[in-house]
Amino acid sequence: MILIGQYDSSFVRRVGIALRLYGHAFNHRPWSVFSDKDKIRPYNPLMRVPVLVLDDEDVLVDCNLMLDHLDRQAPGEKSLWPAEEPDRHRALKVSGLATGLADKAVSLFYEYRLHEHVSQIWIERCKSQIAGALSVLEEDRAERQTTYWFGEDFGHADIAVACAIRHVTESLPDLVAMQDYPALFAHCERLEAMPVFKEISQPFIPPA
């Protein structure tokens, strides 16, 4: 398989970490959606990352679809979603909030970066959405006494939150004070210390 995209994207990083945990060999092409857009276009006309080229040369162009595909191929003991309800749909909820949080951080970064005259209404909306998601995630994590979100083994919900928060704090360093979210801070510190998180990692590089 081939994974296209840079690991400073929380979406690309989630897929890279999952590929390692599932035991898949893959080639990584750290192409930028700006400077390498012409390389990405033949694989994804939207020129977005991540892009996952499967062994049969078919292509997936959405992070959540990639993770669903990989999880369906994995034996039960390697699944990174809880097997039983209600934990399964609750993990999907946590993952969805983290994905939305990361998406809003990208929108906010581009608003600052690409527009000479920014929309203050849009900025405040994105900030409010990010703060709202962080508050809900903080409350949920603080209520749990387990090592990870849904037990003693970590899964996609844990990975999604850690990757999203790493992206937010690096791309928008003045936006979030992590001391205001102690449960999330401890959660992310625990995961970022793991070898797979250190391997599948890249400091944030602002697009040229």
N, C-alpha and C positions, 0 to 999 in steps of 0.2 A: 504494500500500500504506500501511497504518497500523501503526506499531510502538507498542505500549502498554507503559509501564513506565519507571521511572527508571534513569538510567545509573549510579547507584551500585550497582545490581545487576550482578554480573559476567555474568549470563546475558543480561540485556537489552543490556548494552554489547556483548557479542560479536555479537549479531544486528545492532545498529546499525552497527558497524564493517564487518561483512560486507556489509550492504546498500550502504554507500558504496563498498566495494571492487568489488562486482559491478556498480556503476553504476546502481542502482535509485533512483529518486526515491521518497521516502516522507514521510508526515506522522508526527511524533513527538508522542505524548500522554504526558507524564510523570506518569502517575497512580500514586498510592501504593496498595498493597494494603490499607492500613489506612484512611486518610482518604478514599480514592476507591473503596472496595470496591463501592459501589452502581453506579458507572460501569463497573467492570470486569465485574461479574456477567453482564450480557447477552452479553458476548463469551466469557467463560470462567466457567462455574458454580463452578469450583474457586477463583476469585478469586486466581489466581496470575499472575505475570508472568515472562517476556515473553508477550505476545499479539501475533500477527502477523495482521492482516486483509489477505487477498490481494486482488488487483484484481477477482477474480470474487466478492468478498465472503465467500468461505469463510474459515475461521479456523483457524490452527494455534496450539496452546497448549503446545508443548514446544520448548525451545531447540534440541535436537539434530535434531528433525524439521524445524524451520525451516531450519537450516543445510543439511541434506540436500536439502530442496526447492530452496533457492536455488542450491546447487551443481549440481544436476541441470539447472537452467535455464540455467546459464552455459556459454558456449563453452569449449572445452577449455583455451585459453590463459589463461582467467580462473579456472579451478578452483583452489580453495584447499586441496585435498587432494592429496597426491602421487599421480601417475597409476599408478605401478608398485609392485608388491610387492618386497621386504617393507616398504618405507617407508610404504605406505598403511596397513597394519594397525598399524604402529608409531606412526604419527601419531594414529590412533584411540585407541591405548593412552594416549599422552601426554595427549590431549584428555580422555579418560575420567578419568584421575587428577586433572587440573585441575578438571574438573566436580565430581568427588567431594569434592575439597578445598574448593571453594567451598560446596558443599552442607553440609558438616560445619561450616564457619565460620558459616553462617546458623543451623544448629541450635544451635551453642554460644552465639551472640549472643542468640537468643531464650530460651535457658535462663536466661541472666543477666538478661535484660530483662523477661521476662513472669512469672517464677515468684518468689514471695516466698521460698519455701524451695527452693533449687536442689538438684539431684541430683548429689552429688559423683562418684558412679559414672559418670553420663552425661557430666559435664564431663571427667573423666579419659579416658574412652573417646574423646570427640571430639578432645581434645588429642592423644592417641596416634595417631589416624587422620590428623590433619592433619600431625603431625610425620613420620609414616611416608611419606605421599605426597610431602612436600617433600624428604625424603632420597632417595627413588627418582628424583624429577625432577632434583634437583641432580646426582646421580651420572651420570645419562643425559646431561644437558646438558654437564657438564664433560668427558665423553669425546669430544664432537663438536668438530671444528675449523672447522666451517662458520659463516658469519655468523648463520644462523638454524638452527632445529632440524634441518631436512632439506635444507639447501642454501643457496643464495644468495638465494632468494626466501622470504618468510615466508608462512605459511599458517595454517589453523585451529588447529593445535597450538600455535604460537607465541602466537596471539591468546588462546586459552583460558588458557594459563599466566599471561600478563601480566594479564589481566582478573581472574583468580582471586586472584592475589597482591595486586593493588591493593586488592581488596575486603577481604581478610583483614587487611592491614596498616592499613587505615583503620577498619574496624569493630571490630577487636580489637587496638588498637595495642600492647598489652603482651604479646601472645602470641608473636610471631615476631621474632627478631633476624635481619634479613636479612644481616648480616655473616657469619652462620654458613652462608650459602648464596651464595657469591660468584658462581657461574656463573649462578644464577637472578637474582641482583640485577643483574648486567650485562645479562642478557637482557631483563629488564623495563625497565631504564633505556633501552635501545636502542629498544624499541618505544614506550614512553611519550613519547619525543622526536619521534615521527612526527606529521605534521599530522593524520592521521585519528584518532589516539589522543587528541590534544589537543582535537579538535572533538567527538568522541563521548566525553564525559567529564563527570563530576559528582562533587564532593566527597561523601563519605558523609553522609547525613542520617538520624539515628536515627528510627525510626517513632514517631509521636505516640501 
